Amino acid sequence: MFQIGDVVKLNSGGPAMTVTQLGLTHGRVECMWFDCEGNLKTAFVHARALQKVAG
């Protein structure tokens, strides 16, 4: 569904994030993004809660 490097966002909106790891348990992927202050953030998100950003 996703590949490392894909730009995604939550189905409910939010910032653009980059997929950084796949194959985690329970269908989760790791995503990274920069917050509004420029800090790098990471989160583990279920793949079904994400959609690719057009581009």
PDB file with SEQRES, HELIX, SHEET and CRYST1 records, atoms N, CA, C and O in Angstrom:
SEQRES   1 A   55  MET PHE GLN ILE GLY ASP VAL VAL LYS LEU ASN SER GLY          
SEQRES   2 A   55  GLY PRO ALA MET THR VAL THR GLN LEU GLY LEU THR HIS          
SEQRES   3 A   55  GLY ARG VAL GLU CYS MET TRP PHE ASP CYS GLU GLY ASN          
SEQRES   4 A   55  LEU LYS THR ALA PHE VAL HIS ALA ARG ALA LEU GLN LYS          
SEQRES   5 A   55  VAL ALA GLY                                                  
HELIX    1 AA1 THR A   25  GLY A   27  5                                   3    
HELIX    2 AA2 ALA A   47  ALA A   49  5                                   3    
SHEET    1 AA1 5 LEU A  40  HIS A  46  0                                        
SHEET    2 AA1 5 ARG A  28  PHE A  34 -1                                        
SHEET    3 AA1 5 GLY A  13  GLN A  21 -1                                        
SHEET    4 AA1 5 VAL A   7  LEU A  10 -1                                        
SHEET    5 AA1 5 LEU A  50  LYS A  52 -1                                        
CRYST1    1.000    1.000    1.000  90.00  90.00  90.00 P 1           1          
ATOM      1  N   MET A   1       0.821  -1.187   0.000  1.00  0.00           N  
ATOM      2  CA  MET A   1       0.000   0.000   0.000  1.00  0.00           C  
ATOM      3  C   MET A   1       0.870   1.258   0.000  1.00  0.00           C  
ATOM      4  O   MET A   1       0.712   2.115  -0.870  1.00  0.00           O  
ATOM      5  N   PHE A   2       1.785   1.379   0.963  1.00  0.00           N  
ATOM      6  CA  PHE A   2       2.695   2.517   1.027  1.00  0.00           C  
ATOM      7  C   PHE A   2       4.124   2.020   0.860  1.00  0.00           C  
ATOM      8  O   PHE A   2       4.425   0.847   1.084  1.00  0.00           O  
ATOM      9  N   GLN A   3       4.993   2.937   0.464  1.00  0.00           N  
ATOM     10  CA  GLN A   3       6.416   2.647   0.375  1.00  0.00           C  
ATOM     11  C   GLN A   3       7.173   3.680   1.202  1.00  0.00           C  
ATOM     12  O   GLN A   3       6.687   4.789   1.423  1.00  0.00           O  
ATOM     13  N   ILE A   4       8.352   3.311   1.652  1.00  0.00           N  
ATOM     14  CA  ILE A   4       9.191   4.266   2.378  1.00  0.00           C  
ATOM     15  C   ILE A   4       9.441   5.466   1.466  1.00  0.00           C  
ATOM     16  O   ILE A   4       9.798   5.317   0.297  1.00  0.00           O  
ATOM     17  N   GLY A   5       9.247   6.647   2.026  1.00  0.00           N  
ATOM     18  CA  GLY A   5       9.420   7.882   1.265  1.00  0.00           C  
ATOM     19  C   GLY A   5       8.120   8.487   0.772  1.00  0.00           C  
ATOM     20  O   GLY A   5       8.096   9.643   0.349  1.00  0.00           O  
ATOM     21  N   ASP A   6       7.021   7.711   0.820  1.00  0.00           N  
ATOM     22  CA  ASP A   6       5.729   8.270   0.417  1.00  0.00           C  
ATOM     23  C   ASP A   6       5.333   9.403   1.354  1.00  0.00           C  
ATOM     24  O   ASP A   6       5.585   9.350   2.558  1.00  0.00           O  
ATOM     25  N   VAL A   7       4.716  10.418   0.786  1.00  0.00           N  
ATOM     26  CA  VAL A   7       4.180  11.519   1.580  1.00  0.00           C  
ATOM     27  C   VAL A   7       2.703  11.223   1.815  1.00  0.00           C  
ATOM     28  O   VAL A   7       1.942  10.991   0.876  1.00  0.00           O  
ATOM     29  N   VAL A   8       2.315  11.236   3.081  1.00  0.00           N  
ATOM     30  CA  VAL A   8       0.961  10.861   3.473  1.00  0.00           C  
ATOM     31  C   VAL A   8       0.401  11.884   4.454  1.00  0.00           C  
ATOM     32  O   VAL A   8       1.118  12.751   4.953  1.00  0.00           O  
ATOM     33  N   LYS A   9      -0.886  11.763   4.715  1.00  0.00           N  
ATOM     34  CA  LYS A   9      -1.514  12.532   5.784  1.00  0.00           C  
ATOM     35  C   LYS A   9      -2.609  11.671   6.384  1.00  0.00           C  
ATOM     36  O   LYS A   9      -3.040  10.685   5.786  1.00  0.00           O  
ATOM     37  N   LEU A  10      -3.052  12.051   7.566  1.00  0.00           N  
ATOM     38  CA  LEU A  10      -4.162  11.351   8.188  1.00  0.00           C  
ATOM     39  C   LEU A  10      -5.425  11.554   7.365  1.00  0.00           C  
ATOM     40  O   LEU A  10      -5.601  12.606   6.751  1.00  0.00           O  
ATOM     41  N   ASN A  11      -6.290  10.573   7.346  1.00  0.00           N  
ATOM     42  CA  ASN A  11      -7.561  10.720   6.651  1.00  0.00           C  
ATOM     43  C   ASN A  11      -8.344  11.914   7.187  1.00  0.00           C  
ATOM     44  O   ASN A  11      -9.123  12.524   6.454  1.00  0.00           O  
ATOM     45  N   SER A  12      -8.146  12.246   8.439  1.00  0.00           N  
ATOM     46  CA  SER A  12      -8.858  13.363   9.066  1.00  0.00           C  
ATOM     47  C   SER A  12      -8.153  14.703   8.864  1.00  0.00           C  
ATOM     48  O   SER A  12      -8.645  15.727   9.337  1.00  0.00           O  
ATOM     49  N   GLY A  13      -7.012  14.718   8.171  1.00  0.00           N  
ATOM     50  CA  GLY A  13      -6.279  15.959   7.916  1.00  0.00           C  
ATOM     51  C   GLY A  13      -4.964  15.990   8.654  1.00  0.00           C  
ATOM     52  O   GLY A  13      -4.445  14.952   9.064  1.00  0.00           O  
ATOM     53  N   GLY A  14      -4.423  17.191   8.824  1.00  0.00           N  
ATOM     54  CA  GLY A  14      -3.161  17.341   9.532  1.00  0.00           C  
ATOM     55  C   GLY A  14      -2.005  17.568   8.590  1.00  0.00           C  
ATOM     56  O   GLY A  14      -2.202  17.740   7.387  1.00  0.00           O  
ATOM     57  N   PRO A  15      -0.777  17.569   9.136  1.00  0.00           N  
ATOM     58  CA  PRO A  15       0.404  17.880   8.325  1.00  0.00           C  
ATOM     59  C   PRO A  15       0.790  16.734   7.394  1.00  0.00           C  
ATOM     60  O   PRO A  15       0.434  15.577   7.620  1.00  0.00           O  
ATOM     61  N   ALA A  16       1.523  17.085   6.348  1.00  0.00           N  
ATOM     62  CA  ALA A  16       2.108  16.067   5.479  1.00  0.00           C  
ATOM     63  C   ALA A  16       3.212  15.356   6.258  1.00  0.00           C  
ATOM     64  O   ALA A  16       3.999  15.991   6.960  1.00  0.00           O  
ATOM     65  N   MET A  17       3.259  14.036   6.125  1.00  0.00           N  
ATOM     66  CA  MET A  17       4.240  13.214   6.832  1.00  0.00           C  
ATOM     67  C   MET A  17       4.920  12.305   5.823  1.00  0.00           C  
ATOM     68  O   MET A  17       4.354  12.006   4.771  1.00  0.00           O  
ATOM     69  N   THR A  18       6.128  11.865   6.139  1.00  0.00           N  
ATOM     70  CA  THR A  18       6.867  10.935   5.284  1.00  0.00           C  
ATOM     71  C   THR A  18       6.905   9.566   5.936  1.00  0.00           C  
ATOM     72  O   THR A  18       7.227   9.445   7.118  1.00  0.00           O  
ATOM     73  N   VAL A  19       6.575   8.525   5.164  1.00  0.00           N  
ATOM     74  CA  VAL A  19       6.647   7.155   5.662  1.00  0.00           C  
ATOM     75  C   VAL A  19       8.115   6.777   5.782  1.00  0.00           C  
ATOM     76  O   VAL A  19       8.869   6.887   4.815  1.00  0.00           O  
ATOM     77  N   THR A  20       8.525   6.327   6.981  1.00  0.00           N  
ATOM     78  CA  THR A  20       9.931   6.001   7.217  1.00  0.00           C  
ATOM     79  C   THR A  20      10.174   4.537   7.563  1.00  0.00           C  
ATOM     80  O   THR A  20      11.317   4.081   7.541  1.00  0.00           O  
ATOM     81  N   GLN A  21       9.110   3.794   7.883  1.00  0.00           N  
ATOM     82  CA  GLN A  21       9.296   2.375   8.203  1.00  0.00           C  
ATOM     83  C   GLN A  21       7.991   1.644   7.942  1.00  0.00           C  
ATOM     84  O   GLN A  21       6.909   2.147   8.243  1.00  0.00           O  
ATOM     85  N   LEU A  22       8.110   0.448   7.378  1.00  0.00           N  
ATOM     86  CA  LEU A  22       6.952  -0.395   7.061  1.00  0.00           C  
ATOM     87  C   LEU A  22       7.074  -1.728   7.765  1.00  0.00           C  
ATOM     88  O   LEU A  22       8.121  -2.048   8.327  1.00  0.00           O  
ATOM     89  N   GLY A  23       6.007  -2.505   7.736  1.00  0.00           N  
ATOM     90  CA  GLY A  23       6.060  -3.866   8.234  1.00  0.00           C  
ATOM     91  C   GLY A  23       6.008  -3.974   9.739  1.00  0.00           C  
ATOM     92  O   GLY A  23       6.400  -4.996  10.303  1.00  0.00           O  
ATOM     93  N   LEU A  24       5.533  -2.944  10.394  1.00  0.00           N  
ATOM     94  CA  LEU A  24       5.400  -2.995  11.844  1.00  0.00           C  
ATOM     95  C   LEU A  24       4.162  -3.796  12.213  1.00  0.00           C  
ATOM     96  O   LEU A  24       3.322  -4.077  11.358  1.00  0.00           O  
ATOM     97  N   THR A  25       4.050  -4.156  13.458  1.00  0.00           N  
ATOM     98  CA  THR A  25       2.936  -4.986  13.893  1.00  0.00           C  
ATOM     99  C   THR A  25       1.607  -4.265  13.782  1.00  0.00           C  
ATOM    100  O   THR A  25       1.537  -3.039  13.867  1.00  0.00           O  
ATOM    101  N   HIS A  26       0.565  -5.038  13.591  1.00  0.00           N  
ATOM    102  CA  HIS A  26      -0.820  -4.553  13.571  1.00  0.00           C  
ATOM    103  C   HIS A  26      -1.079  -3.534  12.469  1.00  0.00           C  
ATOM    104  O   HIS A  26      -1.934  -2.665  12.637  1.00  0.00           O  
ATOM    105  N   GLY A  27      -0.369  -3.613  11.347  1.00  0.00           N  
ATOM    106  CA  GLY A  27      -0.628  -2.749  10.203  1.00  0.00           C  
ATOM    107  C   GLY A  27      -0.152  -1.321  10.353  1.00  0.00           C  
ATOM    108  O   GLY A  27      -0.548  -0.448   9.581  1.00  0.00           O  
ATOM    109  N   ARG A  28       0.693  -1.077  11.337  1.00  0.00           N  
ATOM    110  CA  ARG A  28       1.164   0.292  11.549  1.00  0.00           C  
ATOM    111  C   ARG A  28       2.377   0.607  10.679  1.00  0.00           C  
ATOM    112  O   ARG A  28       3.146  -0.280  10.310  1.00  0.00           O  
ATOM    113  N   VAL A  29       2.529   1.890  10.362  1.00  0.00           N  
ATOM    114  CA  VAL A  29       3.721   2.389   9.694  1.00  0.00           C  
ATOM    115  C   VAL A  29       4.279   3.531  10.542  1.00  0.00           C  
ATOM    116  O   VAL A  29       3.543   4.179  11.286  1.00  0.00           O  
ATOM    117  N   GLU A  30       5.571   3.769  10.424  1.00  0.00           N  
ATOM    118  CA  GLU A  30       6.172   4.903  11.113  1.00  0.00           C  
ATOM    119  C   GLU A  30       6.187   6.088  10.167  1.00  0.00           C  
ATOM    120  O   GLU A  30       6.547   5.957   8.997  1.00  0.00           O  
ATOM    121  N   CYS A  31       5.792   7.251  10.681  1.00  0.00           N  
ATOM    122  CA  CYS A  31       5.790   8.486   9.900  1.00  0.00           C  
ATOM    123  C   CYS A  31       6.589   9.543  10.632  1.00  0.00           C  
ATOM    124  O   CYS A  31       6.658   9.555  11.861  1.00  0.00           O  
ATOM    125  N   MET A  32       7.202  10.447   9.844  1.00  0.00           N  
ATOM    126  CA  MET A  32       7.943  11.581  10.404  1.00  0.00           C  
ATOM    127  C   MET A  32       7.469  12.847   9.725  1.00  0.00           C  
ATOM    128  O   MET A  32       7.076  12.828   8.558  1.00  0.00           O  
ATOM    129  N   TRP A  33       7.507  13.972  10.473  1.00  0.00           N  
ATOM    130  CA  TRP A  33       7.144  15.277   9.944  1.00  0.00           C  
ATOM    131  C   TRP A  33       7.783  16.344  10.815  1.00  0.00           C  
ATOM    132  O   TRP A  33       8.265  16.061  11.911  1.00  0.00           O  
ATOM    133  N   PHE A  34       7.781  17.560  10.322  1.00  0.00           N  
ATOM    134  CA  PHE A  34       8.257  18.706  11.085  1.00  0.00           C  
ATOM    135  C   PHE A  34       7.050  19.481  11.593  1.00  0.00           C  
ATOM    136  O   PHE A  34       6.122  19.762  10.836  1.00  0.00           O  
ATOM    137  N   ASP A  35       7.066  19.828  12.882  1.00  0.00           N  
ATOM    138  CA  ASP A  35       5.973  20.627  13.431  1.00  0.00           C  
ATOM    139  C   ASP A  35       6.166  22.095  13.038  1.00  0.00           C  
ATOM    140  O   ASP A  35       7.134  22.434  12.357  1.00  0.00           O  
ATOM    141  N   CYS A  36       5.251  22.960  13.466  1.00  0.00           N  
ATOM    142  CA  CYS A  36       5.292  24.365  13.052  1.00  0.00           C  
ATOM    143  C   CYS A  36       6.515  25.110  13.584  1.00  0.00           C  
ATOM    144  O   CYS A  36       6.821  26.206  13.115  1.00  0.00           O  
ATOM    145  N   GLU A  37       7.215  24.527  14.557  1.00  0.00           N  
ATOM    146  CA  GLU A  37       8.430  25.140  15.088  1.00  0.00           C  
ATOM    147  C   GLU A  37       9.699  24.528  14.497  1.00  0.00           C  
ATOM    148  O   GLU A  37      10.807  24.898  14.884  1.00  0.00           O  
ATOM    149  N   GLY A  38       9.536  23.590  13.558  1.00  0.00           N  
ATOM    150  CA  GLY A  38      10.682  22.976  12.909  1.00  0.00           C  
ATOM    151  C   GLY A  38      11.252  21.768  13.627  1.00  0.00           C  
ATOM    152  O   GLY A  38      12.327  21.287  13.271  1.00  0.00           O  
ATOM    153  N   ASN A  39      10.545  21.270  14.636  1.00  0.00           N  
ATOM    154  CA  ASN A  39      10.997  20.084  15.368  1.00  0.00           C  
ATOM    155  C   ASN A  39      10.558  18.825  14.639  1.00  0.00           C  
ATOM    156  O   ASN A  39       9.420  18.738  14.176  1.00  0.00           O  
ATOM    157  N   LEU A  40      11.456  17.847  14.535  1.00  0.00           N  
ATOM    158  CA  LEU A  40      11.141  16.580  13.900  1.00  0.00           C  
ATOM    159  C   LEU A  40      10.304  15.730  14.842  1.00  0.00           C  
ATOM    160  O   LEU A  40      10.675  15.533  15.999  1.00  0.00           O  
ATOM    161  N   LYS A  41       9.178  15.228  14.352  1.00  0.00           N  
ATOM    162  CA  LYS A  41       8.268  14.395  15.138  1.00  0.00           C  
ATOM    163  C   LYS A  41       8.122  13.040  14.457  1.00  0.00           C  
ATOM    164  O   LYS A  41       8.273  12.935  13.240  1.00  0.00           O  
ATOM    165  N   THR A  42       7.831  12.005  15.237  1.00  0.00           N  
ATOM    166  CA  THR A  42       7.563  10.683  14.694  1.00  0.00           C  
ATOM    167  C   THR A  42       6.320  10.110  15.361  1.00  0.00           C  
ATOM    168  O   THR A  42       5.988  10.449  16.497  1.00  0.00           O  
ATOM    169  N   ALA A  43       5.647   9.239  14.632  1.00  0.00           N  
ATOM    170  CA  ALA A  43       4.478   8.550  15.189  1.00  0.00           C  
ATOM    171  C   ALA A  43       4.292   7.241  14.450  1.00  0.00           C  
ATOM    172  O   ALA A  43       4.675   7.105  13.288  1.00  0.00           O  
ATOM    173  N   PHE A  44       3.700   6.282  15.136  1.00  0.00           N  
ATOM    174  CA  PHE A  44       3.307   5.025  14.530  1.00  0.00           C  
ATOM    175  C   PHE A  44       1.804   5.107  14.290  1.00  0.00           C  
ATOM    176  O   PHE A  44       1.027   5.311  15.223  1.00  0.00           O  
ATOM    177  N   VAL A  45       1.403   4.947  13.031  1.00  0.00           N  
ATOM    178  CA  VAL A  45       0.018   5.146  12.629  1.00  0.00           C  
ATOM    179  C   VAL A  45      -0.442   3.923  11.851  1.00  0.00           C  
ATOM    180  O   VAL A  45       0.312   3.367  11.053  1.00  0.00           O  
ATOM    181  N   HIS A  46      -1.689   3.504  12.086  1.00  0.00           N  
ATOM    182  CA  HIS A  46      -2.239   2.393  11.309  1.00  0.00           C  
ATOM    183  C   HIS A  46      -2.393   2.831   9.857  1.00  0.00           C  
ATOM    184  O   HIS A  46      -2.855   3.941   9.589  1.00  0.00           O  
ATOM    185  N   ALA A  47      -2.015   1.977   8.932  1.00  0.00           N  
ATOM    186  CA  ALA A  47      -2.049   2.304   7.506  1.00  0.00           C  
ATOM    187  C   ALA A  47      -3.441   2.707   7.027  1.00  0.00           C  
ATOM    188  O   ALA A  47      -3.569   3.531   6.121  1.00  0.00           O  
ATOM    189  N   ARG A  48      -4.474   2.138   7.621  1.00  0.00           N  
ATOM    190  CA  ARG A  48      -5.838   2.483   7.202  1.00  0.00           C  
ATOM    191  C   ARG A  48      -6.241   3.891   7.572  1.00  0.00           C  
ATOM    192  O   ARG A  48      -7.232   4.405   7.054  1.00  0.00           O  
ATOM    193  N   ALA A  49      -5.496   4.525   8.457  1.00  0.00           N  
ATOM    194  CA  ALA A  49      -5.792   5.909   8.863  1.00  0.00           C  
ATOM    195  C   ALA A  49      -5.059   6.928   8.003  1.00  0.00           C  
ATOM    196  O   ALA A  49      -5.164   8.130   8.245  1.00  0.00           O  
ATOM    197  N   LEU A  50      -4.302   6.453   6.983  1.00  0.00           N  
ATOM    198  CA  LEU A  50      -3.477   7.325   6.155  1.00  0.00           C  
ATOM    199  C   LEU A  50      -3.926   7.321   4.703  1.00  0.00           C  
ATOM    200  O   LEU A  50      -4.533   6.363   4.223  1.00  0.00           O  
ATOM    201  N   GLN A  51      -3.615   8.411   4.015  1.00  0.00           N  
ATOM    202  CA  GLN A  51      -3.819   8.486   2.572  1.00  0.00           C  
ATOM    203  C   GLN A  51      -2.608   9.181   1.964  1.00  0.00           C  
ATOM    204  O   GLN A  51      -1.996  10.043   2.596  1.00  0.00           O  
ATOM    205  N   LYS A  52      -2.266   8.805   0.740  1.00  0.00           N  
ATOM    206  CA  LYS A  52      -1.151   9.463   0.052  1.00  0.00           C  
ATOM    207  C   LYS A  52      -1.536  10.878  -0.304  1.00  0.00           C  
ATOM    208  O   LYS A  52      -2.689  11.166  -0.624  1.00  0.00           O  
ATOM    209  N   VAL A  53      -0.543  11.767  -0.245  1.00  0.00           N  
ATOM    210  CA  VAL A  53      -0.726  13.151  -0.664  1.00  0.00           C  
ATOM    211  C   VAL A  53      -0.395  13.224  -2.144  1.00  0.00           C  
ATOM    212  O   VAL A  53       0.645  12.730  -2.578  1.00  0.00           O  
ATOM    213  N   ALA A  54      -1.279  13.839  -2.917  1.00  0.00           N  
ATOM    214  CA  ALA A  54      -1.051  13.962  -4.359  1.00  0.00           C  
ATOM    215  C   ALA A  54       0.214  14.766  -4.612  1.00  0.00           C  
ATOM    216  O   ALA A  54       0.507  15.732  -3.907  1.00  0.00           O  
ATOM    217  N   GLY A  55       0.932  14.365  -5.597  1.00  0.00           N  
ATOM    218  CA  GLY A  55       2.148  15.119  -5.903  1.00  0.00           C  
ATOM    219  C   GLY A  55       3.030  14.350  -6.729  1.00  0.00           C  
ATOM    220  O   GLY A  55       4.107  14.824  -7.090  1.00  0.00           O  
TER     221      GLY A  55                                                      
END                                                                             
